[in-house]
Amino acid sequence: MTELRRRGGGGDPDSTENISDKEADGDDKLAFLCEGEGEIEGDSKADTPDVPPSTDNTPQCLNKALEGLSSRWKNWWIRGILSLTMITGFFLIIYLGPIMLIFVMSIQIKCFHEIITIGYRVYHSYDLPWFRTLSWYFLICVNYFFYGETVADYFGALVQREEPLQFLVRYHRFISFAVYLAGFCMFVLSLVKKHYRLQFYMFAWTHVTLLIVVTQSHLVIQNLFEGMIWFIVPISIVICNDIMAYIFGFFFGRTPLIKLSPKKTWEGFIGGFFATVVLSFFYQYFVCPVEYNSETNRFAVECEPSNLFMIQEYTLPAVVQNAVRWKTVNLYPFQIHSIALSTFASLIGPFGGFFASGFKRAFKIKDFADTIPGHGGIMDRFDCQYLMATFVHVYIASFIRGPNPSKVLQQLLVLQPEQQLGIFNTLRNHLRENGMLGGE
């Protein structure tokens, strides 16, 4: 900061200008990197961005009830009580129906706010113009694009009734690009000579945050429309793994797992894996996709369950037959898929948490925020959830999803009458050739 504000006197103006630019760039780089643990040493502690420490917002009633316990057991009870409260709230939202599950939007906004706030607190002393304003503007732009795509995909019948919606859907991508382009131009106009590099750092900060938070939140919504089970089960599996790993680590943990998270242990990691795989076998409900019924103007979650959720008989491998004396077992196919989901949640999912731990260590903070006592911020609870949501979306697209008749019908309804008639004739001829329709 002191170097950034210092101006050289005399000499060639061009030379002085170049030196000032270099000093500014050097200080911007120093400010961005000096949070690391000793990689770069500044001239003084004043060069290190200052992030206010997290505050303890544990309810007074809990502090008073647990004041006689050691800090270890006090943290255990606080985390346990708040975890049960959050799980209860989660199932209450599920009970209220699919519309209420749009709370994903609220979670997304809060996570974005926590990450952007860290950037603002770290670099607020540089007085970057329009940083927070542009960050929120880009959030609105990206959400407009993603939610517009969802409306076009799943609510085609509704869109056809409303003239304004038809215009917005038809030119949705062009409008989205134009809105984003306005923000891009505002950023370019906001550039200040002495802060060029730092402003581009923060521009990248905002866009990476959008990629991590908003894009993956959109995938959560996409999973929800494939059936509530693809929303509920992945979230529940991650919660289960988090709880079981904590319990195993708390009581049996001895061997450190990774330096980024010193409290994580191999015992908790392995125990959480086995417990999660076992518990994942007990999900067979909420199997129907969420669809919009144009006749009743309501969401419908009723369907004939697909083969994924019908009991089927499987022949065991010979080695297993000799061990358990069974030749066949009856399982839901989804239970087999649940093994893949729980394995990812237990073995790869925690790396989302490790990534978040590394991010927090880089900026010398304990939590993203202090929203939930004993747990930190919302982002601290959803660091693994977003990675899991991406995996589930890819998994569904690769191994589960087939042609969707309702979406095909919606696309047919928006065609011109002559196009619809041409498709009808083609389909009729195809069915006749395959013997599914008579000559008449």
Secondary structure as a PSIPRED ss2 file (coil, helix, strand):
# PSIPRED VFORMAT (PSIPRED V4.0)

   1 M C   1.000  0.000  0.000
   2 T H   0.000  1.000  0.000
   3 E H   0.000  1.000  0.000
   4 L H   0.000  1.000  0.000
   5 R H   0.000  1.000  0.000
   6 R C   1.000  0.000  0.000
   7 R C   1.000  0.000  0.000
   8 G C   1.000  0.000  0.000
   9 G C   1.000  0.000  0.000
  10 G C   1.000  0.000  0.000
  11 G C   1.000  0.000  0.000
  12 D C   1.000  0.000  0.000
  13 P H   0.000  1.000  0.000
  14 D H   0.000  1.000  0.000
  15 S H   0.000  1.000  0.000
  16 T H   0.000  1.000  0.000
  17 E H   0.000  1.000  0.000
  18 N H   0.000  1.000  0.000
  19 I H   0.000  1.000  0.000
  20 S H   0.000  1.000  0.000
  21 D H   0.000  1.000  0.000
  22 K H   0.000  1.000  0.000
  23 E H   0.000  1.000  0.000
  24 A H   0.000  1.000  0.000
  25 D H   0.000  1.000  0.000
  26 G H   0.000  1.000  0.000
  27 D H   0.000  1.000  0.000
  28 D H   0.000  1.000  0.000
  29 K H   0.000  1.000  0.000
  30 L H   0.000  1.000  0.000
  31 A H   0.000  1.000  0.000
  32 F H   0.000  1.000  0.000
  33 L H   0.000  1.000  0.000
  34 C C   1.000  0.000  0.000
  35 E C   1.000  0.000  0.000
  36 G C   1.000  0.000  0.000
  37 E C   1.000  0.000  0.000
  38 G C   1.000  0.000  0.000
  39 E C   1.000  0.000  0.000
  40 I C   1.000  0.000  0.000
  41 E C   1.000  0.000  0.000
  42 G C   1.000  0.000  0.000
  43 D C   1.000  0.000  0.000
  44 S C   1.000  0.000  0.000
  45 K H   0.000  1.000  0.000
  46 A H   0.000  1.000  0.000
  47 D H   0.000  1.000  0.000
  48 T C   1.000  0.000  0.000
  49 P C   1.000  0.000  0.000
  50 D C   1.000  0.000  0.000
  51 V C   1.000  0.000  0.000
  52 P C   1.000  0.000  0.000
  53 P C   1.000  0.000  0.000
  54 S C   1.000  0.000  0.000
  55 T C   1.000  0.000  0.000
  56 D C   1.000  0.000  0.000
  57 N C   1.000  0.000  0.000
  58 T C   1.000  0.000  0.000
  59 P C   1.000  0.000  0.000
  60 Q H   0.000  1.000  0.000
  61 C H   0.000  1.000  0.000
  62 L H   0.000  1.000  0.000
  63 N H   0.000  1.000  0.000
  64 K H   0.000  1.000  0.000
  65 A H   0.000  1.000  0.000
  66 L C   1.000  0.000  0.000
  67 E C   1.000  0.000  0.000
  68 G C   1.000  0.000  0.000
  69 L C   1.000  0.000  0.000
  70 S C   1.000  0.000  0.000
  71 S H   0.000  1.000  0.000
  72 R H   0.000  1.000  0.000
  73 W H   0.000  1.000  0.000
  74 K H   0.000  1.000  0.000
  75 N H   0.000  1.000  0.000
  76 W H   0.000  1.000  0.000
  77 W H   0.000  1.000  0.000
  78 I H   0.000  1.000  0.000
  79 R H   0.000  1.000  0.000
  80 G H   0.000  1.000  0.000
  81 I H   0.000  1.000  0.000
  82 L H   0.000  1.000  0.000
  83 S H   0.000  1.000  0.000
  84 L H   0.000  1.000  0.000
  85 T H   0.000  1.000  0.000
  86 M H   0.000  1.000  0.000
  87 I H   0.000  1.000  0.000
  88 T H   0.000  1.000  0.000
  89 G H   0.000  1.000  0.000
  90 F H   0.000  1.000  0.000
  91 F H   0.000  1.000  0.000
  92 L H   0.000  1.000  0.000
  93 I H   0.000  1.000  0.000
  94 I H   0.000  1.000  0.000
  95 Y H   0.000  1.000  0.000
  96 L C   1.000  0.000  0.000
  97 G C   1.000  0.000  0.000
  98 P H   0.000  1.000  0.000
  99 I H   0.000  1.000  0.000
 100 M H   0.000  1.000  0.000
 101 L H   0.000  1.000  0.000
 102 I H   0.000  1.000  0.000
 103 F H   0.000  1.000  0.000
 104 V H   0.000  1.000  0.000
 105 M H   0.000  1.000  0.000
 106 S H   0.000  1.000  0.000
 107 I H   0.000  1.000  0.000
 108 Q H   0.000  1.000  0.000
 109 I H   0.000  1.000  0.000
 110 K H   0.000  1.000  0.000
 111 C H   0.000  1.000  0.000
 112 F H   0.000  1.000  0.000
 113 H H   0.000  1.000  0.000
 114 E H   0.000  1.000  0.000
 115 I H   0.000  1.000  0.000
 116 I H   0.000  1.000  0.000
 117 T H   0.000  1.000  0.000
 118 I H   0.000  1.000  0.000
 119 G H   0.000  1.000  0.000
 120 Y H   0.000  1.000  0.000
 121 R H   0.000  1.000  0.000
 122 V H   0.000  1.000  0.000
 123 Y H   0.000  1.000  0.000
 124 H H   0.000  1.000  0.000
 125 S H   0.000  1.000  0.000
 126 Y H   0.000  1.000  0.000
 127 D C   1.000  0.000  0.000
 128 L C   1.000  0.000  0.000
 129 P C   1.000  0.000  0.000
 130 W C   1.000  0.000  0.000
 131 F H   0.000  1.000  0.000
 132 R H   0.000  1.000  0.000
 133 T H   0.000  1.000  0.000
 134 L H   0.000  1.000  0.000
 135 S H   0.000  1.000  0.000
 136 W H   0.000  1.000  0.000
 137 Y H   0.000  1.000  0.000
 138 F H   0.000  1.000  0.000
 139 L H   0.000  1.000  0.000
 140 I H   0.000  1.000  0.000
 141 C H   0.000  1.000  0.000
 142 V H   0.000  1.000  0.000
 143 N H   0.000  1.000  0.000
 144 Y H   0.000  1.000  0.000
 145 F H   0.000  1.000  0.000
 146 F H   0.000  1.000  0.000
 147 Y H   0.000  1.000  0.000
 148 G H   0.000  1.000  0.000
 149 E H   0.000  1.000  0.000
 150 T H   0.000  1.000  0.000
 151 V H   0.000  1.000  0.000
 152 A H   0.000  1.000  0.000
 153 D H   0.000  1.000  0.000
 154 Y H   0.000  1.000  0.000
 155 F C   1.000  0.000  0.000
 156 G H   0.000  1.000  0.000
 157 A H   0.000  1.000  0.000
 158 L H   0.000  1.000  0.000
 159 V H   0.000  1.000  0.000
 160 Q H   0.000  1.000  0.000
 161 R H   0.000  1.000  0.000
 162 E C   1.000  0.000  0.000
 163 E H   0.000  1.000  0.000
 164 P H   0.000  1.000  0.000
 165 L H   0.000  1.000  0.000
 166 Q H   0.000  1.000  0.000
 167 F H   0.000  1.000  0.000
 168 L H   0.000  1.000  0.000
 169 V H   0.000  1.000  0.000
 170 R H   0.000  1.000  0.000
 171 Y C   1.000  0.000  0.000
 172 H H   0.000  1.000  0.000
 173 R H   0.000  1.000  0.000
 174 F H   0.000  1.000  0.000
 175 I H   0.000  1.000  0.000
 176 S H   0.000  1.000  0.000
 177 F H   0.000  1.000  0.000
 178 A H   0.000  1.000  0.000
 179 V H   0.000  1.000  0.000
 180 Y H   0.000  1.000  0.000
 181 L H   0.000  1.000  0.000
 182 A H   0.000  1.000  0.000
 183 G H   0.000  1.000  0.000
 184 F H   0.000  1.000  0.000
 185 C H   0.000  1.000  0.000
 186 M H   0.000  1.000  0.000
 187 F H   0.000  1.000  0.000
 188 V H   0.000  1.000  0.000
 189 L H   0.000  1.000  0.000
 190 S H   0.000  1.000  0.000
 191 L C   1.000  0.000  0.000
 192 V C   1.000  0.000  0.000
 193 K H   0.000  1.000  0.000
 194 K H   0.000  1.000  0.000
 195 H H   0.000  1.000  0.000
 196 Y H   0.000  1.000  0.000
 197 R H   0.000  1.000  0.000
 198 L H   0.000  1.000  0.000
 199 Q H   0.000  1.000  0.000
 200 F H   0.000  1.000  0.000
 201 Y H   0.000  1.000  0.000
 202 M H   0.000  1.000  0.000
 203 F H   0.000  1.000  0.000
 204 A H   0.000  1.000  0.000
 205 W H   0.000  1.000  0.000
 206 T H   0.000  1.000  0.000
 207 H H   0.000  1.000  0.000
 208 V H   0.000  1.000  0.000
 209 T H   0.000  1.000  0.000
 210 L H   0.000  1.000  0.000
 211 L H   0.000  1.000  0.000
 212 I H   0.000  1.000  0.000
 213 V H   0.000  1.000  0.000
 214 V H   0.000  1.000  0.000
 215 T H   0.000  1.000  0.000
 216 Q H   0.000  1.000  0.000
 217 S H   0.000  1.000  0.000
 218 H H   0.000  1.000  0.000
 219 L H   0.000  1.000  0.000
 220 V H   0.000  1.000  0.000
 221 I H   0.000  1.000  0.000
 222 Q H   0.000  1.000  0.000
 223 N H   0.000  1.000  0.000
 224 L H   0.000  1.000  0.000
 225 F H   0.000  1.000  0.000
 226 E C   1.000  0.000  0.000
 227 G C   1.000  0.000  0.000
 228 M C   1.000  0.000  0.000
 229 I H   0.000  1.000  0.000
 230 W H   0.000  1.000  0.000
 231 F H   0.000  1.000  0.000
 232 I H   0.000  1.000  0.000
 233 V H   0.000  1.000  0.000
 234 P H   0.000  1.000  0.000
 235 I H   0.000  1.000  0.000
 236 S H   0.000  1.000  0.000
 237 I H   0.000  1.000  0.000
 238 V H   0.000  1.000  0.000
 239 I H   0.000  1.000  0.000
 240 C H   0.000  1.000  0.000
 241 N H   0.000  1.000  0.000
 242 D H   0.000  1.000  0.000
 243 I H   0.000  1.000  0.000
 244 M H   0.000  1.000  0.000
 245 A H   0.000  1.000  0.000
 246 Y H   0.000  1.000  0.000
 247 I H   0.000  1.000  0.000
 248 F H   0.000  1.000  0.000
 249 G H   0.000  1.000  0.000
 250 F H   0.000  1.000  0.000
 251 F H   0.000  1.000  0.000
 252 F H   0.000  1.000  0.000
 253 G C   1.000  0.000  0.000
 254 R C   1.000  0.000  0.000
 255 T C   1.000  0.000  0.000
 256 P E   0.000  0.000  1.000
 257 L E   0.000  0.000  1.000
 258 I E   0.000  0.000  1.000
 259 K C   1.000  0.000  0.000
 260 L C   1.000  0.000  0.000
 261 S E   0.000  0.000  1.000
 262 P E   0.000  0.000  1.000
 263 K E   0.000  0.000  1.000
 264 K E   0.000  0.000  1.000
 265 T E   0.000  0.000  1.000
 266 W H   0.000  1.000  0.000
 267 E H   0.000  1.000  0.000
 268 G H   0.000  1.000  0.000
 269 F H   0.000  1.000  0.000
 270 I H   0.000  1.000  0.000
 271 G H   0.000  1.000  0.000
 272 G H   0.000  1.000  0.000
 273 F H   0.000  1.000  0.000
 274 F H   0.000  1.000  0.000
 275 A H   0.000  1.000  0.000
 276 T H   0.000  1.000  0.000
 277 V H   0.000  1.000  0.000
 278 V H   0.000  1.000  0.000
 279 L H   0.000  1.000  0.000
 280 S H   0.000  1.000  0.000
 281 F H   0.000  1.000  0.000
 282 F H   0.000  1.000  0.000
 283 Y C   1.000  0.000  0.000
 284 Q C   1.000  0.000  0.000
 285 Y C   1.000  0.000  0.000
 286 F C   1.000  0.000  0.000
 287 V C   1.000  0.000  0.000
 288 C C   1.000  0.000  0.000
 289 P C   1.000  0.000  0.000
 290 V C   1.000  0.000  0.000
 291 E E   0.000  0.000  1.000
 292 Y E   0.000  0.000  1.000
 293 N E   0.000  0.000  1.000
 294 S C   1.000  0.000  0.000
 295 E C   1.000  0.000  0.000
 296 T C   1.000  0.000  0.000
 297 N C   1.000  0.000  0.000
 298 R E   0.000  0.000  1.000
 299 F E   0.000  0.000  1.000
 300 A E   0.000  0.000  1.000
 301 V C   1.000  0.000  0.000
 302 E C   1.000  0.000  0.000
 303 C C   1.000  0.000  0.000
 304 E C   1.000  0.000  0.000
 305 P C   1.000  0.000  0.000
 306 S C   1.000  0.000  0.000
 307 N H   0.000  1.000  0.000
 308 L H   0.000  1.000  0.000
 309 F H   0.000  1.000  0.000
 310 M C   1.000  0.000  0.000
 311 I C   1.000  0.000  0.000
 312 Q E   0.000  0.000  1.000
 313 E E   0.000  0.000  1.000
 314 Y E   0.000  0.000  1.000
 315 T E   0.000  0.000  1.000
 316 L C   1.000  0.000  0.000
 317 P C   1.000  0.000  0.000
 318 A H   0.000  1.000  0.000
 319 V H   0.000  1.000  0.000
 320 V H   0.000  1.000  0.000
 321 Q H   0.000  1.000  0.000
 322 N H   0.000  1.000  0.000
 323 A H   0.000  1.000  0.000
 324 V H   0.000  1.000  0.000
 325 R C   1.000  0.000  0.000
 326 W C   1.000  0.000  0.000
 327 K C   1.000  0.000  0.000
 328 T E   0.000  0.000  1.000
 329 V E   0.000  0.000  1.000
 330 N E   0.000  0.000  1.000
 331 L E   0.000  0.000  1.000
 332 Y C   1.000  0.000  0.000
 333 P H   0.000  1.000  0.000
 334 F H   0.000  1.000  0.000
 335 Q H   0.000  1.000  0.000
 336 I H   0.000  1.000  0.000
 337 H H   0.000  1.000  0.000
 338 S H   0.000  1.000  0.000
 339 I H   0.000  1.000  0.000
 340 A H   0.000  1.000  0.000
 341 L H   0.000  1.000  0.000
 342 S H   0.000  1.000  0.000
 343 T H   0.000  1.000  0.000
 344 F H   0.000  1.000  0.000
 345 A H   0.000  1.000  0.000
 346 S H   0.000  1.000  0.000
 347 L H   0.000  1.000  0.000
 348 I C   1.000  0.000  0.000
 349 G C   1.000  0.000  0.000
 350 P H   0.000  1.000  0.000
 351 F H   0.000  1.000  0.000
 352 G H   0.000  1.000  0.000
 353 G H   0.000  1.000  0.000
 354 F H   0.000  1.000  0.000
 355 F H   0.000  1.000  0.000
 356 A H   0.000  1.000  0.000
 357 S H   0.000  1.000  0.000
 358 G H   0.000  1.000  0.000
 359 F H   0.000  1.000  0.000
 360 K H   0.000  1.000  0.000
 361 R H   0.000  1.000  0.000
 362 A H   0.000  1.000  0.000
 363 F C   1.000  0.000  0.000
 364 K C   1.000  0.000  0.000
 365 I C   1.000  0.000  0.000
 366 K C   1.000  0.000  0.000
 367 D C   1.000  0.000  0.000
 368 F C   1.000  0.000  0.000
 369 A C   1.000  0.000  0.000
 370 D C   1.000  0.000  0.000
 371 T C   1.000  0.000  0.000
 372 I E   0.000  0.000  1.000
 373 P C   1.000  0.000  0.000
 374 G C   1.000  0.000  0.000
 375 H C   1.000  0.000  0.000
 376 G E   0.000  0.000  1.000
 377 G C   1.000  0.000  0.000
 378 I H   0.000  1.000  0.000
 379 M H   0.000  1.000  0.000
 380 D H   0.000  1.000  0.000
 381 R H   0.000  1.000  0.000
 382 F H   0.000  1.000  0.000
 383 D H   0.000  1.000  0.000
 384 C H   0.000  1.000  0.000
 385 Q H   0.000  1.000  0.000
 386 Y H   0.000  1.000  0.000
 387 L H   0.000  1.000  0.000
 388 M H   0.000  1.000  0.000
 389 A H   0.000  1.000  0.000
 390 T H   0.000  1.000  0.000
 391 F H   0.000  1.000  0.000
 392 V H   0.000  1.000  0.000
 393 H H   0.000  1.000  0.000
 394 V H   0.000  1.000  0.000
 395 Y H   0.000  1.000  0.000
 396 I H   0.000  1.000  0.000
 397 A H   0.000  1.000  0.000
 398 S H   0.000  1.000  0.000
 399 F H   0.000  1.000  0.000
 400 I H   0.000  1.000  0.000
 401 R C   1.000  0.000  0.000
 402 G C   1.000  0.000  0.000
 403 P C   1.000  0.000  0.000
 404 N C   1.000  0.000  0.000
 405 P H   0.000  1.000  0.000
 406 S H   0.000  1.000  0.000
 407 K H   0.000  1.000  0.000
 408 V H   0.000  1.000  0.000
 409 L H   0.000  1.000  0.000
 410 Q H   0.000  1.000  0.000
 411 Q H   0.000  1.000  0.000
 412 L H   0.000  1.000  0.000
 413 L H   0.000  1.000  0.000
 414 V C   1.000  0.000  0.000
 415 L C   1.000  0.000  0.000
 416 Q C   1.000  0.000  0.000
 417 P H   0.000  1.000  0.000
 418 E H   0.000  1.000  0.000
 419 Q H   0.000  1.000  0.000
 420 Q H   0.000  1.000  0.000
 421 L H   0.000  1.000  0.000
 422 G H   0.000  1.000  0.000
 423 I H   0.000  1.000  0.000
 424 F H   0.000  1.000  0.000
 425 N H   0.000  1.000  0.000
 426 T H   0.000  1.000  0.000
 427 L H   0.000  1.000  0.000
 428 R H   0.000  1.000  0.000
 429 N H   0.000  1.000  0.000
 430 H H   0.000  1.000  0.000
 431 L H   0.000  1.000  0.000
 432 R H   0.000  1.000  0.000
 433 E H   0.000  1.000  0.000
 434 N C   1.000  0.000  0.000
 435 G C   1.000  0.000  0.000
 436 M C   1.000  0.000  0.000
 437 L C   1.000  0.000  0.000
 438 G C   1.000  0.000  0.000
 439 G C   1.000  0.000  0.000
 440 E C   1.000  0.000  0.000
